[in-house]
Amino acid sequence: MPELSLPQQRQVAKAFDPISYLHRAEQIFECDIEHFVHTKRLSGAEKEIRDILLYGIWRTGQLKNEQIGNLFGLSYSGVSHVVKSAKLNLKKRRLLRTKFDQLNSLFKL
C-alpha cells in the first residue's frame, strides 16, 4: 500500500480507476466483465481471466478486499483465495502473463 503522505504516491493513488482498468482488460483479454459478475459458475478459462484481473486490481493496493469483491461479485475472503491462485497461474502460464503485463503497462501501477 502506498504511503499517502508522499505527494508522488498520492498522485498515483488517485490516478488509478478500477473501472477503466477493467474496460481495458475486456479489450485485451476479449472478455465480458459483467458476465463474470452475474454468472454463478465460470468456465476454467473465464475463471482464470477473472482471477488475473482481480489480482491486478488487488496488487495496486488502492482498494480493500471488500471493494474488489464488490466489483466481481465475491466476498472479501473470496478475494484472498483468488489472489493466491492468480499468483500461481501467472507463474505457470506464459500467455496469460504476457496479456497481464500488456494491460498493466497501460496504467501507472
Backbone atoms as SQL, in Angstrom:
CREATE TABLE atoms (id INTEGER PRIMARY KEY, chain TEXT, resi INTEGER, resn TEXT, atom TEXT, x REAL, y REAL, z REAL);
INSERT INTO atoms VALUES
  (1, 'A', 1, 'MET', 'N', 0.860, -1.177, 0.000),
  (2, 'A', 1, 'MET', 'CA', 0.000, 0.000, 0.000),
  (3, 'A', 1, 'MET', 'C', 0.901, 1.234, 0.000),
  (4, 'A', 2, 'PRO', 'N', 0.557, 2.244, -0.832),
  (5, 'A', 2, 'PRO', 'CA', 1.407, 3.426, -0.885),
  (6, 'A', 2, 'PRO', 'C', 1.340, 4.249, 0.390),
  (7, 'A', 3, 'GLU', 'N', 2.424, 4.940, 0.675),
  (8, 'A', 3, 'GLU', 'CA', 2.486, 5.856, 1.811),
  (9, 'A', 3, 'GLU', 'C', 1.882, 7.178, 1.337),
  (10, 'A', 4, 'LEU', 'N', 0.644, 7.458, 1.735),
  (11, 'A', 4, 'LEU', 'CA', -0.079, 8.606, 1.200),
  (12, 'A', 4, 'LEU', 'C', 0.446, 9.954, 1.672),
  (13, 'A', 5, 'SER', 'N', 1.406, 9.951, 2.570),
  (14, 'A', 5, 'SER', 'CA', 1.984, 11.226, 2.977),
  (15, 'A', 5, 'SER', 'C', 3.005, 11.711, 1.950),
  (16, 'A', 6, 'LEU', 'N', 3.407, 10.843, 1.040),
  (17, 'A', 6, 'LEU', 'CA', 4.340, 11.237, -0.007),
  (18, 'A', 6, 'LEU', 'C', 3.548, 11.734, -1.221),
  (19, 'A', 7, 'PRO', 'N', 3.797, 12.966, -1.675),
  (20, 'A', 7, 'PRO', 'CA', 2.987, 13.562, -2.737),
  (21, 'A', 7, 'PRO', 'C', 2.936, 12.740, -4.032),
  (22, 'A', 8, 'GLN', 'N', 4.060, 12.166, -4.470),
  (23, 'A', 8, 'GLN', 'CA', 4.063, 11.409, -5.714),
  (24, 'A', 8, 'GLN', 'C', 3.171, 10.184, -5.607),
  (25, 'A', 9, 'GLN', 'N', 3.245, 9.490, -4.486),
  (26, 'A', 9, 'GLN', 'CA', 2.437, 8.293, -4.322),
  (27, 'A', 9, 'GLN', 'C', 0.959, 8.644, -4.200),
  (28, 'A', 10, 'ARG', 'N', 0.653, 9.765, -3.630),
  (29, 'A', 10, 'ARG', 'CA', -0.741, 10.189, -3.522),
  (30, 'A', 10, 'ARG', 'C', -1.310, 10.471, -4.904),
  (31, 'A', 11, 'GLN', 'N', -0.525, 11.097, -5.781),
  (32, 'A', 11, 'GLN', 'CA', -0.987, 11.373, -7.142),
  (33, 'A', 11, 'GLN', 'C', -1.266, 10.079, -7.896),
  (34, 'A', 12, 'VAL', 'N', -0.363, 9.135, -7.795),
  (35, 'A', 12, 'VAL', 'CA', -0.541, 7.857, -8.476),
  (36, 'A', 12, 'VAL', 'C', -1.751, 7.137, -7.900),
  (37, 'A', 13, 'ALA', 'N', -1.910, 7.175, -6.592),
  (38, 'A', 13, 'ALA', 'CA', -3.039, 6.502, -5.952),
  (39, 'A', 13, 'ALA', 'C', -4.360, 7.067, -6.460),
  (40, 'A', 14, 'LYS', 'N', -4.441, 8.357, -6.648),
  (41, 'A', 14, 'LYS', 'CA', -5.670, 8.961, -7.127),
  (42, 'A', 14, 'LYS', 'C', -5.905, 8.654, -8.602),
  (43, 'A', 15, 'ALA', 'N', -4.852, 8.397, -9.341),
  (44, 'A', 15, 'ALA', 'CA', -4.969, 8.201, -10.782),
  (45, 'A', 15, 'ALA', 'C', -5.558, 6.839, -11.150),
  (46, 'A', 16, 'PHE', 'N', -5.474, 5.851, -10.280),
  (47, 'A', 16, 'PHE', 'CA', -5.950, 4.516, -10.620),
  (48, 'A', 16, 'PHE', 'C', -7.466, 4.438, -10.541),
  (49, 'A', 17, 'ASP', 'N', -8.073, 3.999, -11.634),
  (50, 'A', 17, 'ASP', 'CA', -9.521, 3.830, -11.702),
  (51, 'A', 17, 'ASP', 'C', -9.801, 2.364, -12.057),
  (52, 'A', 18, 'PRO', 'N', -10.329, 1.574, -11.119),
  (53, 'A', 18, 'PRO', 'CA', -10.540, 0.152, -11.393),
  (54, 'A', 18, 'PRO', 'C', -11.516, -0.109, -12.537),
  (55, 'A', 19, 'ILE', 'N', -12.485, 0.764, -12.739),
  (56, 'A', 19, 'ILE', 'CA', -13.451, 0.575, -13.830),
  (57, 'A', 19, 'ILE', 'C', -12.753, 0.741, -15.175),
  (58, 'A', 20, 'SER', 'N', -11.919, 1.751, -15.281),
  (59, 'A', 20, 'SER', 'CA', -11.150, 1.955, -16.507),
  (60, 'A', 20, 'SER', 'C', -10.219, 0.763, -16.755),
  (61, 'A', 21, 'TYR', 'N', -9.609, 0.279, -15.701),
  (62, 'A', 21, 'TYR', 'CA', -8.725, -0.895, -15.784),
  (63, 'A', 21, 'TYR', 'C', -9.495, -2.095, -16.342),
  (64, 'A', 22, 'LEU', 'N', -10.695, -2.314, -15.840),
  (65, 'A', 22, 'LEU', 'CA', -11.499, -3.450, -16.283),
  (66, 'A', 22, 'LEU', 'C', -11.975, -3.285, -17.725),
  (67, 'A', 23, 'HIS', 'N', -12.281, -2.062, -18.140),
  (68, 'A', 23, 'HIS', 'CA', -12.692, -1.846, -19.527),
  (69, 'A', 23, 'HIS', 'C', -11.545, -2.144, -20.491),
  (70, 'A', 24, 'ARG', 'N', -10.353, -1.728, -20.126),
  (71, 'A', 24, 'ARG', 'CA', -9.185, -2.051, -20.969),
  (72, 'A', 24, 'ARG', 'C', -8.932, -3.552, -20.968),
  (73, 'A', 25, 'ALA', 'N', -9.140, -4.171, -19.846),
  (74, 'A', 25, 'ALA', 'CA', -8.945, -5.621, -19.733),
  (75, 'A', 25, 'ALA', 'C', -9.894, -6.376, -20.655),
  (76, 'A', 26, 'GLU', 'N', -11.123, -5.884, -20.773),
  (77, 'A', 26, 'GLU', 'CA', -12.089, -6.535, -21.670),
  (78, 'A', 26, 'GLU', 'C', -11.559, -6.583, -23.098),
  (79, 'A', 27, 'GLN', 'N', -10.880, -5.541, -23.516),
  (80, 'A', 27, 'GLN', 'CA', -10.324, -5.492, -24.871),
  (81, 'A', 27, 'GLN', 'C', -9.136, -6.439, -25.011),
  (82, 'A', 28, 'ILE', 'N', -8.240, -6.420, -24.062),
  (83, 'A', 28, 'ILE', 'CA', -7.023, -7.225, -24.154),
  (84, 'A', 28, 'ILE', 'C', -7.318, -8.709, -24.000),
  (85, 'A', 29, 'PHE', 'N', -8.171, -9.061, -23.044),
  (86, 'A', 29, 'PHE', 'CA', -8.467, -10.468, -22.783),
  (87, 'A', 29, 'PHE', 'C', -9.685, -10.973, -23.567),
  (88, 'A', 30, 'GLU', 'N', -10.329, -10.058, -24.313),
  (89, 'A', 30, 'GLU', 'CA', -11.518, -10.399, -25.105),
  (90, 'A', 30, 'GLU', 'C', -12.556, -11.117, -24.238),
  (91, 'A', 31, 'CYS', 'N', -12.981, -10.413, -23.205),
  (92, 'A', 31, 'CYS', 'CA', -13.921, -10.988, -22.242),
  (93, 'A', 31, 'CYS', 'C', -14.992, -9.970, -21.894),
  (94, 'A', 32, 'ASP', 'N', -15.970, -10.406, -21.113),
  (95, 'A', 32, 'ASP', 'CA', -17.070, -9.555, -20.662),
  (96, 'A', 32, 'ASP', 'C', -17.097, -9.581, -19.130),
  (97, 'A', 33, 'ILE', 'N', -16.697, -8.495, -18.527),
  (98, 'A', 33, 'ILE', 'CA', -16.614, -8.411, -17.068),
  (99, 'A', 33, 'ILE', 'C', -17.990, -8.620, -16.432),
  (100, 'A', 34, 'GLU', 'N', -19.039, -8.069, -17.019),
  (101, 'A', 34, 'GLU', 'CA', -20.385, -8.239, -16.468),
  (102, 'A', 34, 'GLU', 'C', -20.768, -9.716, -16.405),
  (103, 'A', 35, 'HIS', 'N', -20.337, -10.469, -17.391),
  (104, 'A', 35, 'HIS', 'CA', -20.594, -11.916, -17.396),
  (105, 'A', 35, 'HIS', 'C', -19.945, -12.568, -16.171),
  (106, 'A', 36, 'PHE', 'N', -18.726, -12.130, -15.836),
  (107, 'A', 36, 'PHE', 'CA', -18.030, -12.678, -14.671),
  (108, 'A', 36, 'PHE', 'C', -18.813, -12.420, -13.389),
  (109, 'A', 37, 'VAL', 'N', -19.420, -11.256, -13.310),
  (110, 'A', 37, 'VAL', 'CA', -20.134, -10.853, -12.096),
  (111, 'A', 37, 'VAL', 'C', -21.464, -11.593, -11.949),
  (112, 'A', 38, 'HIS', 'N', -22.166, -11.760, -13.058),
  (113, 'A', 38, 'HIS', 'CA', -23.534, -12.289, -12.986),
  (114, 'A', 38, 'HIS', 'C', -23.648, -13.789, -13.172),
  (115, 'A', 39, 'THR', 'N', -22.600, -14.441, -13.605),
  (116, 'A', 39, 'THR', 'CA', -22.653, -15.885, -13.806),
  (117, 'A', 39, 'THR', 'C', -22.274, -16.598, -12.515),
  (118, 'A', 40, 'LYS', 'N', -23.071, -17.559, -12.134),
  (119, 'A', 40, 'LYS', 'CA', -22.811, -18.296, -10.890),
  (120, 'A', 40, 'LYS', 'C', -21.561, -19.166, -11.001),
  (121, 'A', 41, 'ARG', 'N', -21.370, -19.794, -12.171),
  (122, 'A', 41, 'ARG', 'CA', -20.235, -20.686, -12.347),
  (123, 'A', 41, 'ARG', 'C', -19.523, -20.351, -13.652),
  (124, 'A', 42, 'LEU', 'N', -18.237, -20.031, -13.537),
  (125, 'A', 42, 'LEU', 'CA', -17.439, -19.685, -14.712),
  (126, 'A', 42, 'LEU', 'C', -16.691, -20.901, -15.226),
  (127, 'A', 43, 'SER', 'N', -16.453, -20.923, -16.539),
  (128, 'A', 43, 'SER', 'CA', -15.630, -21.991, -17.110),
  (129, 'A', 43, 'SER', 'C', -14.190, -21.800, -16.638),
  (130, 'A', 44, 'GLY', 'N', -13.351, -22.781, -16.858),
  (131, 'A', 44, 'GLY', 'CA', -11.962, -22.699, -16.414),
  (132, 'A', 44, 'GLY', 'C', -11.234, -21.486, -16.969),
  (133, 'A', 45, 'ALA', 'N', -11.382, -21.227, -18.277),
  (134, 'A', 45, 'ALA', 'CA', -10.693, -20.100, -18.903),
  (135, 'A', 45, 'ALA', 'C', -11.244, -18.769, -18.399),
  (136, 'A', 46, 'GLU', 'N', -12.568, -18.685, -18.236),
  (137, 'A', 46, 'GLU', 'CA', -13.181, -17.455, -17.736),
  (138, 'A', 46, 'GLU', 'C', -12.735, -17.168, -16.304),
  (139, 'A', 47, 'LYS', 'N', -12.706, -18.194, -15.500),
  (140, 'A', 47, 'LYS', 'CA', -12.290, -18.042, -14.104),
  (141, 'A', 47, 'LYS', 'C', -10.838, -17.584, -14.033),
  (142, 'A', 48, 'GLU', 'N', -10.013, -18.146, -14.880),
  (143, 'A', 48, 'GLU', 'CA', -8.601, -17.778, -14.906),
  (144, 'A', 48, 'GLU', 'C', -8.424, -16.299, -15.239),
  (145, 'A', 49, 'ILE', 'N', -9.157, -15.822, -16.235),
  (146, 'A', 49, 'ILE', 'CA', -9.070, -14.412, -16.622),
  (147, 'A', 49, 'ILE', 'C', -9.606, -13.523, -15.502),
  (148, 'A', 50, 'ARG', 'N', -10.768, -13.880, -14.955),
  (149, 'A', 50, 'ARG', 'CA', -11.332, -13.094, -13.852),
  (150, 'A', 50, 'ARG', 'C', -10.347, -12.999, -12.692),
  (151, 'A', 51, 'ASP', 'N', -9.724, -14.114, -12.371),
  (152, 'A', 51, 'ASP', 'CA', -8.781, -14.144, -11.256),
  (153, 'A', 51, 'ASP', 'C', -7.579, -13.231, -11.509),
  (154, 'A', 52, 'ILE', 'N', -7.088, -13.231, -12.731),
  (155, 'A', 52, 'ILE', 'CA', -5.936, -12.396, -13.079),
  (156, 'A', 52, 'ILE', 'C', -6.301, -10.919, -13.003),
  (157, 'A', 53, 'LEU', 'N', -7.477, -10.567, -13.467),
  (158, 'A', 53, 'LEU', 'CA', -7.910, -9.165, -13.412),
  (159, 'A', 53, 'LEU', 'C', -8.119, -8.712, -11.977),
  (160, 'A', 54, 'LEU', 'N', -8.710, -9.565, -11.190),
  (161, 'A', 54, 'LEU', 'CA', -8.892, -9.263, -9.772),
  (162, 'A', 54, 'LEU', 'C', -7.523, -9.063, -9.108),
  (163, 'A', 55, 'TYR', 'N', -6.593, -9.934, -9.417),
  (164, 'A', 55, 'TYR', 'CA', -5.246, -9.825, -8.854),
  (165, 'A', 55, 'TYR', 'C', -4.591, -8.497, -9.260),
  (166, 'A', 56, 'GLY', 'N', -4.783, -8.091, -10.502),
  (167, 'A', 56, 'GLY', 'CA', -4.205, -6.833, -10.965),
  (168, 'A', 56, 'GLY', 'C', -4.703, -5.652, -10.161),
  (169, 'A', 57, 'ILE', 'N', -5.992, -5.647, -9.861),
  (170, 'A', 57, 'ILE', 'CA', -6.556, -4.560, -9.049),
  (171, 'A', 57, 'ILE', 'C', -6.062, -4.670, -7.608),
  (172, 'A', 58, 'TRP', 'N', -6.036, -5.871, -7.077),
  (173, 'A', 58, 'TRP', 'CA', -5.569, -6.083, -5.695),
  (174, 'A', 58, 'TRP', 'C', -4.127, -5.601, -5.533),
  (175, 'A', 59, 'ARG', 'N', -3.315, -5.883, -6.542),
  (176, 'A', 59, 'ARG', 'CA', -1.889, -5.558, -6.471),
  (177, 'A', 59, 'ARG', 'C', -1.617, -4.059, -6.367),
  (178, 'A', 60, 'THR', 'N', -2.555, -3.234, -6.810),
  (179, 'A', 60, 'THR', 'CA', -2.354, -1.788, -6.719),
  (180, 'A', 60, 'THR', 'C', -2.373, -1.310, -5.274),
  (181, 'A', 61, 'GLY', 'N', -3.075, -2.043, -4.413),
  (182, 'A', 61, 'GLY', 'CA', -3.182, -1.631, -3.017),
  (183, 'A', 61, 'GLY', 'C', -4.143, -0.473, -2.801),
  (184, 'A', 62, 'GLN', 'N', -4.923, -0.127, -3.824),
  (185, 'A', 62, 'GLN', 'CA', -5.817, 1.028, -3.733),
  (186, 'A', 62, 'GLN', 'C', -7.188, 0.695, -3.147),
  (187, 'A', 63, 'LEU', 'N', -7.579, -0.570, -3.220),
  (188, 'A', 63, 'LEU', 'CA', -8.908, -0.959, -2.749),
  (189, 'A', 63, 'LEU', 'C', -8.797, -2.050, -1.695),
  (190, 'A', 64, 'LYS', 'N', -9.754, -2.061, -0.797),
  (191, 'A', 64, 'LYS', 'CA', -9.833, -3.141, 0.185),
  (192, 'A', 64, 'LYS', 'C', -10.417, -4.377, -0.490),
  (193, 'A', 65, 'ASN', 'N', -10.181, -5.533, 0.098),
  (194, 'A', 65, 'ASN', 'CA', -10.708, -6.772, -0.466),
  (195, 'A', 65, 'ASN', 'C', -12.223, -6.715, -0.650),
  (196, 'A', 66, 'GLU', 'N', -12.908, -6.098, 0.270),
  (197, 'A', 66, 'GLU', 'CA', -14.361, -5.983, 0.168),
  (198, 'A', 66, 'GLU', 'C', -14.758, -5.183, -1.071),
  (199, 'A', 67, 'GLN', 'N', -14.050, -4.092, -1.344),
  (200, 'A', 67, 'GLN', 'CA', -14.346, -3.266, -2.512),
  (201, 'A', 67, 'GLN', 'C', -14.058, -4.030, -3.808),
  (202, 'A', 68, 'ILE', 'N', -12.964, -4.765, -3.825),
  (203, 'A', 68, 'ILE', 'CA', -12.621, -5.564, -5.001),
  (204, 'A', 68, 'ILE', 'C', -13.680, -6.645, -5.199),
  (205, 'A', 69, 'GLY', 'N', -14.061, -7.278, -4.117),
  (206, 'A', 69, 'GLY', 'CA', -15.092, -8.300, -4.194),
  (207, 'A', 69, 'GLY', 'C', -16.392, -7.768, -4.768),
  (208, 'A', 70, 'ASN', 'N', -16.746, -6.551, -4.417),
  (209, 'A', 70, 'ASN', 'CA', -17.966, -5.935, -4.952),
  (210, 'A', 70, 'ASN', 'C', -17.907, -5.769, -6.469),
  (211, 'A', 71, 'LEU', 'N', -16.721, -5.508, -7.000),
  (212, 'A', 71, 'LEU', 'CA', -16.558, -5.369, -8.448),
  (213, 'A', 71, 'LEU', 'C', -16.815, -6.688, -9.180),
  (214, 'A', 72, 'PHE', 'N', -16.514, -7.799, -8.503),
  (215, 'A', 72, 'PHE', 'CA', -16.580, -9.112, -9.140),
  (216, 'A', 72, 'PHE', 'C', -17.671, -10.019, -8.571),
  (217, 'A', 73, 'GLY', 'N', -18.431, -9.530, -7.627),
  (218, 'A', 73, 'GLY', 'CA', -19.478, -10.346, -7.030),
  (219, 'A', 73, 'GLY', 'C', -18.946, -11.431, -6.112),
  (220, 'A', 74, 'LEU', 'N', -17.867, -11.122, -5.387),
  (221, 'A', 74, 'LEU', 'CA', -17.242, -12.072, -4.463),
  (222, 'A', 74, 'LEU', 'C', -17.200, -11.487, -3.058),
  (223, 'A', 75, 'SER', 'N', -17.012, -12.355, -2.073),
  (224, 'A', 75, 'SER', 'CA', -16.819, -11.884, -0.703),
  (225, 'A', 75, 'SER', 'C', -15.372, -11.438, -0.534),
  (226, 'A', 76, 'TYR', 'N', -15.106, -10.727, 0.550),
  (227, 'A', 76, 'TYR', 'CA', -13.733, -10.272, 0.790),
  (228, 'A', 76, 'TYR', 'C', -12.788, -11.446, 0.991),
  (229, 'A', 77, 'SER', 'N', -13.267, -12.522, 1.602),
  (230, 'A', 77, 'SER', 'CA', -12.393, -13.687, 1.787),
  (231, 'A', 77, 'SER', 'C', -12.190, -14.426, 0.462),
  (232, 'A', 78, 'GLY', 'N', -13.197, -14.372, -0.413),
  (233, 'A', 78, 'GLY', 'CA', -13.050, -14.953, -1.749),
  (234, 'A', 78, 'GLY', 'C', -11.949, -14.266, -2.524),
  (235, 'A', 79, 'VAL', 'N', -11.807, -12.964, -2.321),
  (236, 'A', 79, 'VAL', 'CA', -10.740, -12.202, -2.982),
  (237, 'A', 79, 'VAL', 'C', -9.373, -12.749, -2.560),
  (238, 'A', 80, 'SER', 'N', -9.200, -13.035, -1.290),
  (239, 'A', 80, 'SER', 'CA', -7.924, -13.579, -0.801),
  (240, 'A', 80, 'SER', 'C', -7.594, -14.907, -1.471),
  (241, 'A', 81, 'HIS', 'N', -8.579, -15.756, -1.620),
  (242, 'A', 81, 'HIS', 'CA', -8.358, -17.056, -2.264),
  (243, 'A', 81, 'HIS', 'C', -8.001, -16.885, -3.735),
  (244, 'A', 82, 'VAL', 'N', -8.681, -15.970, -4.399),
  (245, 'A', 82, 'VAL', 'CA', -8.424, -15.719, -5.814),
  (246, 'A', 82, 'VAL', 'C', -7.008, -15.177, -6.015),
  (247, 'A', 83, 'VAL', 'N', -6.580, -14.271, -5.160),
  (248, 'A', 83, 'VAL', 'CA', -5.240, -13.691, -5.272),
  (249, 'A', 83, 'VAL', 'C', -4.182, -14.794, -5.199),
  (250, 'A', 84, 'LYS', 'N', -4.351, -15.703, -4.277),
  (251, 'A', 84, 'LYS', 'CA', -3.390, -16.791, -4.121),
  (252, 'A', 84, 'LYS', 'C', -3.322, -17.645, -5.393),
  (253, 'A', 85, 'SER', 'N', -4.466, -18.002, -5.950),
  (254, 'A', 85, 'SER', 'CA', -4.468, -18.846, -7.151),
  (255, 'A', 85, 'SER', 'C', -3.973, -18.073, -8.367),
  (256, 'A', 86, 'ALA', 'N', -4.268, -16.781, -8.447),
  (257, 'A', 86, 'ALA', 'CA', -3.818, -15.966, -9.584),
  (258, 'A', 86, 'ALA', 'C', -2.297, -15.858, -9.609),
  (259, 'A', 87, 'LYS', 'N', -1.681, -15.702, -8.456),
  (260, 'A', 87, 'LYS', 'CA', -0.215, -15.636, -8.396),
  (261, 'A', 87, 'LYS', 'C', 0.403, -16.898, -8.975),
  (262, 'A', 88, 'LEU', 'N', -0.160, -18.035, -8.640),
  (263, 'A', 88, 'LEU', 'CA', 0.348, -19.310, -9.157),
  (264, 'A', 88, 'LEU', 'C', 0.146, -19.410, -10.667),
  (265, 'A', 89, 'ASN', 'N', -1.026, -19.017, -11.152),
  (266, 'A', 89, 'ASN', 'CA', -1.305, -19.080, -12.589),
  (267, 'A', 89, 'ASN', 'C', -0.386, -18.181, -13.398),
  (268, 'A', 90, 'LEU', 'N', -0.072, -17.008, -12.872),
  (269, 'A', 90, 'LEU', 'CA', 0.817, -16.103, -13.594),
  (270, 'A', 90, 'LEU', 'C', 2.224, -16.694, -13.719),
  (271, 'A', 91, 'LYS', 'N', 2.632, -17.480, -12.757),
  (272, 'A', 91, 'LYS', 'CA', 3.946, -18.124, -12.830),
  (273, 'A', 91, 'LYS', 'C', 3.953, -19.253, -13.855),
  (274, 'A', 92, 'LYS', 'N', 2.822, -19.952, -13.984),
  (275, 'A', 92, 'LYS', 'CA', 2.747, -21.128, -14.848),
  (276, 'A', 92, 'LYS', 'C', 2.438, -20.799, -16.313),
  (277, 'A', 93, 'ARG', 'N', 1.601, -19.802, -16.546),
  (278, 'A', 93, 'ARG', 'CA', 1.046, -19.563, -17.878),
  (279, 'A', 93, 'ARG', 'C', 1.675, -18.348, -18.549),
  (280, 'A', 94, 'ARG', 'N', 2.508, -18.580, -19.518),
  (281, 'A', 94, 'ARG', 'CA', 3.247, -17.512, -20.196),
  (282, 'A', 94, 'ARG', 'C', 2.324, -16.544, -20.948),
  (283, 'A', 95, 'LEU', 'N', 1.363, -17.059, -21.722),
  (284, 'A', 95, 'LEU', 'CA', 0.471, -16.186, -22.489),
  (285, 'A', 95, 'LEU', 'C', -0.362, -15.308, -21.561),
  (286, 'A', 96, 'LEU', 'N', -0.833, -15.886, -20.488),
  (287, 'A', 96, 'LEU', 'CA', -1.599, -15.131, -19.505),
  (288, 'A', 96, 'LEU', 'C', -0.746, -14.012, -18.910),
  (289, 'A', 97, 'ARG', 'N', 0.495, -14.321, -18.595),
  (290, 'A', 97, 'ARG', 'CA', 1.420, -13.327, -18.031),
  (291, 'A', 97, 'ARG', 'C', 1.680, -12.204, -19.032),
  (292, 'A', 98, 'THR', 'N', 1.807, -12.564, -20.305),
  (293, 'A', 98, 'THR', 'CA', 2.047, -11.560, -21.346),
  (294, 'A', 98, 'THR', 'C', 0.882, -10.587, -21.441),
  (295, 'A', 99, 'LYS', 'N', -0.339, -11.101, -21.443),
  (296, 'A', 99, 'LYS', 'CA', -1.522, -10.238, -21.515),
  (297, 'A', 99, 'LYS', 'C', -1.654, -9.392, -20.251),
  (298, 'A', 100, 'PHE', 'N', -1.365, -9.981, -19.111),
  (299, 'A', 100, 'PHE', 'CA', -1.415, -9.258, -17.841),
  (300, 'A', 100, 'PHE', 'C', -0.411, -8.099, -17.860),
  (301, 'A', 101, 'ASP', 'N', 0.793, -8.371, -18.322),
  (302, 'A', 101, 'ASP', 'CA', 1.817, -7.322, -18.406),
  (303, 'A', 101, 'ASP', 'C', 1.416, -6.233, -19.403),
  (304, 'A', 102, 'GLN', 'N', 0.790, -6.642, -20.508),
  (305, 'A', 102, 'GLN', 'CA', 0.322, -5.688, -21.512),
  (306, 'A', 102, 'GLN', 'C', -0.724, -4.749, -20.898),
  (307, 'A', 103, 'LEU', 'N', -1.652, -5.303, -20.162),
  (308, 'A', 103, 'LEU', 'CA', -2.692, -4.494, -19.513),
  (309, 'A', 103, 'LEU', 'C', -2.068, -3.535, -18.498),
  (310, 'A', 104, 'ASN', 'N', -1.188, -4.027, -17.662),
  (311, 'A', 104, 'ASN', 'CA', -0.596, -3.202, -16.621),
  (312, 'A', 104, 'ASN', 'C', 0.331, -2.122, -17.176),
  (313, 'A', 105, 'SER', 'N', 0.865, -2.334, -18.363),
  (314, 'A', 105, 'SER', 'CA', 1.728, -1.312, -18.961),
  (315, 'A', 105, 'SER', 'C', 0.936, -0.065, -19.356),
  (316, 'A', 106, 'LEU', 'N', -0.376, -0.196, -19.458),
  (317, 'A', 106, 'LEU', 'CA', -1.231, 0.939, -19.830),
  (318, 'A', 106, 'LEU', 'C', -1.569, 1.837, -18.649),
  (319, 'A', 107, 'PHE', 'N', -1.231, 1.402, -17.446),
  (320, 'A', 107, 'PHE', 'CA', -1.572, 2.117, -16.226),
  (321, 'A', 107, 'PHE', 'C', -0.333, 2.363, -15.385),
  (322, 'A', 108, 'LYS', 'N', -0.359, 3.447, -14.628),
  (323, 'A', 108, 'LYS', 'CA', 0.712, 3.701, -13.654),
  (324, 'A', 108, 'LYS', 'C', 0.411, 2.889, -12.409),
  (325, 'A', 109, 'LEU', 'N', 1.080, 1.759, -12.266),
  (326, 'A', 109, 'LEU', 'CA', 0.814, 0.899, -11.108),
  (327, 'A', 109, 'LEU', 'C', 2.030, 0.820, -10.230);
